[in-house]
Amino acid sequence: MLEGGGNNVLQQDLMKAIRMGVKECQLIIKAIQDLVKQAGKPKRTFTNSLVVPEEILQATRTLSETRLRSIFTDFSHHKLSRDNAVNLLRSDVIQKLVQGFPDSDNQLANLAFSQVTKDVFRNLVLDEDIRCDGRGLCDLRIMKCSVDLYRPLHGSSLFQRGQTQVQCTVAFDAHENIPKLDPLLEATGFILYGNCMWW
């Protein structure tokens, strides 16, 4: 999917550039496929050495399925509080599994809990059309975008969607004023610094 907008390039010119890019990508893909035929190794089959026994999986379902459903359908949770609730449940279930099945260990119990968690989450979304934040399958999170937040800079913006935030700033200066801390900086005229704030 491609999405974009602008007012400096005509749409037909942009479409022509995209078609040309796709055509060039096909040549690269063909070259990679030819290289695989000439020098590639056959794919190895993956065998999972850690398989959860059915009785441990069933015990995990019994201990956690109802509680997981209640966590995933409590729409007052935000991402961090939901993760904290799931992790508390994970600790409790793993402790009980290790006590109840002396031949199992934390890794096996954790794998069983992760599998049950994925199943519950997936079934809520696919069977009941409910996401863990209360949105339906066709509902989108509210998106906000603000520009020119800091006037002294040449450009600044803030993008928010749910609890995700991205802040961008741009400040132009003379090329001679760039600190020469990295030899790569001498070869580039553009530096992008990204900082993600997670909470």
C-alpha positions in Angstrom: 0.0 0.0 0.0 1.3 3.4 -0.9 -0.1 6.6 0.5 1.1 10.1 0.0 0.3 13.7 -0.8 1.9 16.8 -2.0 1.6 19.9 -4.1 4.9 20.1 -5.9 4.7 17.0 -8.2 1.9 16.2 -10.6 0.1 12.9 -9.9 0.9 11.4 -13.2 4.6 12.1 -12.6 4.4 10.4 -9.2 2.7 7.4 -10.7 5.3 7.2 -13.4 8.1 7.2 -10.8 6.3 4.5 -8.7 5.9 2.3 -11.8 9.6 2.8 -12.7 10.6 1.9 -9.1 8.4 -1.3 -9.1 10.0 -2.3 -12.5 13.5 -1.8 -11.1 12.6 -3.8 -8.0 11.5 -6.7 -10.2 15.0 -6.7 -11.7 16.5 -6.9 -8.3 14.2 -9.7 -7.2 15.0 -11.6 -10.4 18.8 -11.2 -9.7 18.3 -12.5 -6.1 16.3 -15.5 -7.4 19.0 -16.3 -10.0 21.7 -16.1 -7.3 19.7 -18.5 -5.1 19.5 -20.9 -8.0 23.2 -20.7 -8.6 24.6 -20.6 -5.1 21.7 -21.1 -2.7 21.4 -23.8 -0.2 18.3 -25.9 0.3 16.0 -24.7 3.1 16.3 -26.4 6.4 13.2 -27.7 8.1 12.6 -26.3 11.5 11.9 -28.8 14.3 10.7 -27.4 17.5 12.5 -29.2 20.3 10.3 -27.7 23.0 6.8 -29.1 22.7 4.3 -28.4 25.5 2.6 -31.7 26.7 -1.2 -31.6 26.3 -1.8 -32.0 30.1 0.3 -28.9 30.9 -1.5 -27.0 28.1 -4.9 -28.0 29.4 -3.9 -27.1 33.0 -2.8 -23.7 31.7 -6.1 -23.2 29.9 -8.0 -24.0 33.1 -5.9 -21.7 35.2 -5.8 -18.7 32.9 -8.3 -18.7 30.1 -11.2 -17.0 32.0 -8.9 -14.5 33.6 -7.2 -13.6 30.3 -10.6 -13.1 28.7 -11.6 -10.7 31.5 -8.3 -8.8 31.1 -8.7 -8.5 27.4 -12.3 -7.4 27.6 -11.8 -4.8 30.3 -11.7 -1.7 28.1 -10.6 0.6 31.0 -7.1 -0.8 30.5 -4.5 1.0 28.5 -1.6 -0.9 27.0 0.7 -0.7 30.0 -1.9 -1.6 32.6 -3.1 -4.5 30.4 0.5 -5.7 30.0 1.0 -5.5 33.8 -2.2 -7.4 34.5 -1.2 -10.2 32.0 2.3 -10.4 33.5 0.9 -10.7 37.1 -1.3 -13.5 35.8 1.6 -15.1 34.0 3.7 -15.2 37.2 0.8 -16.7 39.1 0.1 -19.4 36.5 3.8 -20.3 35.9 4.3 -20.7 39.7 1.2 -23.0 39.9 2.3 -25.0 36.8 5.8 -25.6 38.1 4.4 -26.7 41.5 1.7 -29.0 39.9 4.0 -30.6 37.3 7.4 -31.3 38.9 9.0 -32.4 35.7 8.2 -29.1 34.0 10.3 -25.9 34.2 9.7 -22.2 33.9 10.4 -22.2 30.1 7.8 -24.9 29.4 5.2 -23.2 31.6 5.9 -19.8 30.0 5.6 -21.3 26.6 2.2 -22.9 27.5 1.0 -19.6 29.0 2.1 -17.7 25.8 0.2 -20.2 23.6 -3.0 -19.9 25.6 -2.7 -16.1 25.7 -2.4 -15.9 21.9 -5.3 -18.3 21.4 -7.6 -16.2 23.7 -6.5 -12.9 22.1 -7.0 -14.3 18.6 -10.4 -15.8 19.3 -11.7 -12.5 20.8 -10.6 -10.7 17.6 -11.7 -13.2 15.0 -14.7 -14.8 16.6 -16.2 -12.0 18.6 -14.9 -9.0 16.6 -13.6 -7.4 19.7 -10.2 -5.8 20.1 -8.7 -5.5 23.6 -9.2 -1.7 23.6 -12.9 -1.9 22.8 -12.7 -1.1 19.1 -14.4 -3.2 16.5 -12.6 -4.6 13.5 -13.4 -1.6 11.3 -12.8 1.1 13.9 -9.6 3.2 13.8 -7.8 4.8 16.6 -8.0 8.6 16.7 -5.0 10.2 15.1 -3.8 13.7 15.8 -1.1 15.7 14.1 0.1 19.1 15.1 2.7 21.2 13.3 4.8 24.3 14.2 4.9 23.5 17.9 8.2 25.3 18.5 8.5 28.5 16.6 12.3 29.0 17.0 12.8 25.8 15.0 12.4 25.6 11.2 9.9 22.8 11.6 8.3 20.8 14.3 5.5 18.3 14.5 3.8 15.9 16.8 2.0 12.8 15.7 -0.2 10.8 18.1 -2.2 7.6 17.7 -3.4 5.9 20.8 -0.5 5.9 23.2 2.1 6.2 20.4 3.7 9.6 20.0 6.3 10.8 17.4 7.8 14.2 17.6 10.0 15.6 14.8 12.0 18.8 14.7 14.0 20.4 12.0 16.6 23.1 12.3 18.7 24.3 9.4 22.2 25.7 9.8 25.3 26.3 7.8 27.2 23.2 6.7 30.4 24.5 8.4 28.7 24.5 11.8 28.1 20.8 11.8 30.3 19.2 14.6 32.8 16.9 13.0 32.3 14.1 15.5 31.7 11.3 13.0 33.4 10.9 9.6 30.1 9.9 8.1 28.7 13.3 8.8 31.1 14.8 6.3 29.6 12.7 3.5 26.0 13.4 4.3 24.0 16.5 4.1 21.0 15.2 6.1 20.8 13.8 9.6 17.6 12.3 11.0 17.5 11.8 14.8 14.6 9.8 16.2 13.6 9.4 19.8 10.6 7.3 20.7 8.9 8.0 24.0 7.2 4.8 25.4 5.1 4.9 28.5 
